[in-house]
Amino acid sequence: MDIKLFTVDYLPSSYNYELLGLVKGNVAQAKHIGKDLLAGLKNIVGGEVEGYTEMINEAREIATKRMIEEAKKLGANAIIGINYSSSSVMEGTTEVIAYGTAVIIK
């Protein structure tokens, strides 16, 4: 079953749906020491830290998949009000959380 993802906090009145509750997925992701050292050099010269951009994108994908799996366990076929948050949990490690409301669109 495919899950539809909506960034809106509610669905239009033309939708008939049942709210199931909050679903979330999170991951703490780190890059290996080599990329961390290269990222440190970027602090000196400036510019995008591509290794960390890649890490965040990878973490967001993992968190999204985990959120979808949690919604599937509830029998949902959609998630509304999707949000992402991230924080640094230690040097070179970032946590990403994805969360939203699981629904059944009828």
Secondary structure, DSSP 4 states (H G I P E B T S, - for coil): -PPEE--SSS--TT--EEEEEEEEEEEEEE--HHHHHHHHHHHHH-S--HHHHHHHHHHHHHHHHHHHHHHHHTT-SEEEEEEEEEEEEETTEEEEEEEEEEEEE-
